[in-house]
Amino acid sequence: MARYLKGIHVPHRKNTANKPAVRMDAPQTVTIPMAMHIGKPATLAVKVGDLVKVGTKIGEANGAVSANVYASVSGKVNKIEDCLLSNGATAPAVVIESDGAMSVDETLAAPTVTDRQSLVDALKESGIVGLGGAGFPTHVKFDVDPARIDYLIINGAECEPYVTSDTVTMLTRGDDMAYAIETIARCLGIGKVIIGIENNKKEAIAAMRAMAASVSVCDVQVTSLPSVYPQGGEKVLVYHATGRVIPMGKLPIDAGCVVINCTTLATIGAYLRTGMPLVEKCVTVDGGAVAQPQNVIAPIGTSIEALFAFCGGLKEQPTKILYGGPMMGITVPNADAPVLKNTNAVLALTEKEAKLPKTTACIRCGACVNNCPFGLAPAAISRAYDSRNADELVELAVDACMECGCCSYVCPANRPLVQKNKLSKQFLKEKRVKEANKQ
Amino acid sequence: MSSLTKLMISPHIHCGRSTGGIMRDVLIALLPATLAGTLIFGLRALLVVLVCVAACVLFELLFNLITKQAQTVGDLSAAVTGLLLALNLPVNIPIWQCVVGSLFAIVVVKCLFGGIGNNLVNPAITARVFMLVAFGSLAIPAFPVDAVASATPLAAEQMPSLMTLFLGNYGGAIGETSTLALLIGGIYLLVRRVITWHIPVVFIGTVFVFSFFMEGFDAVRALSMVMAGGLVIGAFFMATDYVTSPATPWGKVLFALGAGLFTCLIRYFGNYPEGVSFAILFMNILTPYIGRWTRRKVFGTGGDK
């Protein structure tokens, strides 16, 4: 098998990579949804009128795959409202009116972490979820038999255009990352840690090599990877870092790996040292419509509008506002939407930046097939989906699709390829559920 | 600010390539061959080109109008078909045959099968073969109006020199004789990443090796067999048609190998002096199966990639 999987060259547009992140003042209000992670929404732990401080728990994890939610400003719970989530569902959100003091909850204390169980408990308490975008509760990843973990892989690839918040983390939070690596390695007995970074981030690679040299409890390697999208895809990164293949439908742990994003790692380190849970997020604010693009450290729940105002406002009316990068990011209907735990970037794209060509007929050029990192045949999948041919979709292994969007990006006819892949996966899933119910 | 922005599923950016852009590149790549054909065969060659291109575009335009479908002539694929058809015809072809050939290529082969992307076989090649069979000797450059518009040297006893074959100053279809002009265009397509090396290299390589054996290990004769006739234009411009050739590298190799073998079988053992068009047409029909046999292994489904 090839050393590197296929991928595409996307424009980098890392305009904010060389500017330090700026911490913004407490916004007047924050809106904090109970569902900022994969899994069940957290259960409300406050009511209207309650006084909260930075780090006060306002949502209690509901079940194994869920996460605690904490107040990100000090002030009063103003109201509890329904918040529309990007998957179309709604979840309660706590609106806190800030008193401007940002006073910290006195009950917070650094956790005592000595072994695997205490580490998992601490992570569960911290409210930390995958901060690269997926939002998978982090404690679940470590709640496995340590003997199964051969590698801890730190994802610093940051392959999406514009986004630089992970780069800024790697440049400035090496101490937190080293502390987290040492603690995790000690508690789980992990011998090998690999940090994967795209080679367009030379300074981050240098900073991480310096950090790696300071860690003594385990072997930490920094791997420079080609700047080819989607380098940061979990299965892509694991393969490029270790040569191991995660089978379709399986998790990294099935290949002996635990993968966590570098900002997640730094947040773990900070929590283990101080006891401050996940309450703020470094967010890349960029896009052609933003007056002064920069990385902003904002309390979770800050409205996108307040973020834009902090960055000098908008130069022009954006056509699209995104959570995340332009390849896999999610559009939001308006700027009232809050910064979530897993928001790594907020982009305001102008009409010119977000312009997509007209969709025309497939000319069978094969660009989708030849650029798919996993060797799928998106055009054939589209045809199979259009005729709802479940057998053919299974044959074409559509479930292996990671939805990176390379196929749609390169299609000269701008066919909705990755979009049809997503629909196909959903179609197969529903069909399986139906068949299971029949029996 | 609460005005609604666009809600759309990712990705939100695009590489900027388009069908029209690709077809424009193909047209540009065929300019040297068109120019060479005009220089070698005279202004009537240009007339044939203009008639075929205009007829193909017009027929597609009319078909879309009559059947009330979205207009597709803007993607330039009809113009490419017209130009390729013209370059595969002899300079003395009657103009009415050009029009009938264009009608066949665009309406019968392409539009009736669903338009661009849905044709089973390459429209220009199929039209050429149709004209060859339907109009018999008329389409084969058999009655010279002047010295240079003679039959393809593949039918002749004495081959022209390698230099003559390379430059193109000998008998044959308008656009097929100048290997130099075709190579310039072919390299342009490779540089612009419109095509990959697989089909031209394997197709031409197969014909060379086969001819090398058949010509008694005479490299000069084998090279003549490569440069004379429609092989170079076929390998770079006709066999690489996206719609009717496989998408994966291995599929392309298999396709080109088959086309090369059939070309030689027809040339050496068949009734026609030239076999490139038939060979490509044959492989066009096999393309869906080759595509199926050479699908890439999906990552994570066991075995290698």
Chai-1 contact restraints between the chains, C-beta under 6 A:
chainA,res_idxA,chainB,res_idxB,connection_type,confidence,min_distance_angstrom,max_distance_angstrom,comment,restraint_id
A,M1,B,D304,contact,1.0,0.0,6.0,A-B,restraint_1
A,M1,B,K305,contact,1.0,0.0,6.0,A-B,restraint_2
A,V245,B,G300,contact,1.0,0.0,6.0,A-B,restraint_3
A,P247,B,G300,contact,1.0,0.0,6.0,A-B,restraint_4
A,M248,B,G300,contact,1.0,0.0,6.0,A-B,restraint_5
A,M248,B,T301,contact,1.0,0.0,6.0,A-B,restraint_6
A,E305,B,M1,contact,1.0,0.0,6.0,A-B,restraint_7
A,P318,B,T5,contact,1.0,0.0,6.0,A-B,restraint_8
A,T319,B,K6,contact,1.0,0.0,6.0,A-B,restraint_9
A,K320,B,T5,contact,1.0,0.0,6.0,A-B,restraint_10
A,K320,B,K6,contact,1.0,0.0,6.0,A-B,restraint_11
A,I321,B,T5,contact,1.0,0.0,6.0,A-B,restraint_12
A,P326,B,H12,contact,1.0,0.0,6.0,A-B,restraint_13
A,P326,B,I13,contact,1.0,0.0,6.0,A-B,restraint_14
A,M327,B,P11,contact,1.0,0.0,6.0,A-B,restraint_15
A,M328,B,S10,contact,1.0,0.0,6.0,A-B,restraint_16
A,G329,B,S10,contact,1.0,0.0,6.0,A-B,restraint_17
A,T331,B,L7,contact,1.0,0.0,6.0,A-B,restraint_18
A,T331,B,M8,contact,1.0,0.0,6.0,A-B,restraint_19
A,P333,B,L4,contact,1.0,0.0,6.0,A-B,restraint_20
A,P333,B,L7,contact,1.0,0.0,6.0,A-B,restraint_21
A,N334,B,S2,contact,1.0,0.0,6.0,A-B,restraint_22
A,N334,B,L4,contact,1.0,0.0,6.0,A-B,restraint_23
A,A335,B,M1,contact,1.0,0.0,6.0,A-B,restraint_24
A,A354,B,H12,contact,1.0,0.0,6.0,A-B,restraint_25
A,L356,B,H14,contact,1.0,0.0,6.0,A-B,restraint_26
A,P357,B,H14,contact,1.0,0.0,6.0,A-B,restraint_27
A,P357,B,S18,contact,1.0,0.0,6.0,A-B,restraint_28
A,T360,B,T19,contact,1.0,0.0,6.0,A-B,restraint_29
A,A361,B,I116,contact,1.0,0.0,6.0,A-B,restraint_30
A,A361,B,G117,contact,1.0,0.0,6.0,A-B,restraint_31
A,C362,B,G117,contact,1.0,0.0,6.0,A-B,restraint_32
A,I363,B,T19,contact,1.0,0.0,6.0,A-B,restraint_33
A,I363,B,G117,contact,1.0,0.0,6.0,A-B,restraint_34
A,I363,B,Y242,contact,1.0,0.0,6.0,A-B,restraint_35
A,I363,B,V243,contact,1.0,0.0,6.0,A-B,restraint_36
A,R364,B,G117,contact,1.0,0.0,6.0,A-B,restraint_37
A,R364,B,Y242,contact,1.0,0.0,6.0,A-B,restraint_38
A,R364,B,V243,contact,1.0,0.0,6.0,A-B,restraint_39
A,C365,B,Y242,contact,1.0,0.0,6.0,A-B,restraint_40
A,G366,B,A247,contact,1.0,0.0,6.0,A-B,restraint_41
A,V369,B,A247,contact,1.0,0.0,6.0,A-B,restraint_42
A,F374,B,V298,contact,1.0,0.0,6.0,A-B,restraint_43
A,F374,B,F299,contact,1.0,0.0,6.0,A-B,restraint_44
A,G375,B,R296,contact,1.0,0.0,6.0,A-B,restraint_45
A,G375,B,K297,contact,1.0,0.0,6.0,A-B,restraint_46
A,G375,B,V298,contact,1.0,0.0,6.0,A-B,restraint_47
A,G375,B,F299,contact,1.0,0.0,6.0,A-B,restraint_48
A,G375,B,K305,contact,1.0,0.0,6.0,A-B,restraint_49
A,L376,B,V298,contact,1.0,0.0,6.0,A-B,restraint_50
A,A397,B,V298,contact,1.0,0.0,6.0,A-B,restraint_51
A,A397,B,T301,contact,1.0,0.0,6.0,A-B,restraint_52
A,A400,B,V298,contact,1.0,0.0,6.0,A-B,restraint_53
A,A400,B,G300,contact,1.0,0.0,6.0,A-B,restraint_54
A,G405,B,S10,contact,1.0,0.0,6.0,A-B,restraint_55
A,G405,B,P11,contact,1.0,0.0,6.0,A-B,restraint_56
A,S408,B,P11,contact,1.0,0.0,6.0,A-B,restraint_57
A,Y409,B,P11,contact,1.0,0.0,6.0,A-B,restraint_58
A,Y409,B,H14,contact,1.0,0.0,6.0,A-B,restraint_59
A,Y409,B,C15,contact,1.0,0.0,6.0,A-B,restraint_60
A,V410,B,C15,contact,1.0,0.0,6.0,A-B,restraint_61
A,P412,B,R17,contact,1.0,0.0,6.0,A-B,restraint_62
A,P412,B,S18,contact,1.0,0.0,6.0,A-B,restraint_63
A,P412,B,T19,contact,1.0,0.0,6.0,A-B,restraint_64
A,P412,B,I22,contact,1.0,0.0,6.0,A-B,restraint_65
A,A413,B,T19,contact,1.0,0.0,6.0,A-B,restraint_66
A,Q419,B,I9,contact,1.0,0.0,6.0,A-B,restraint_67
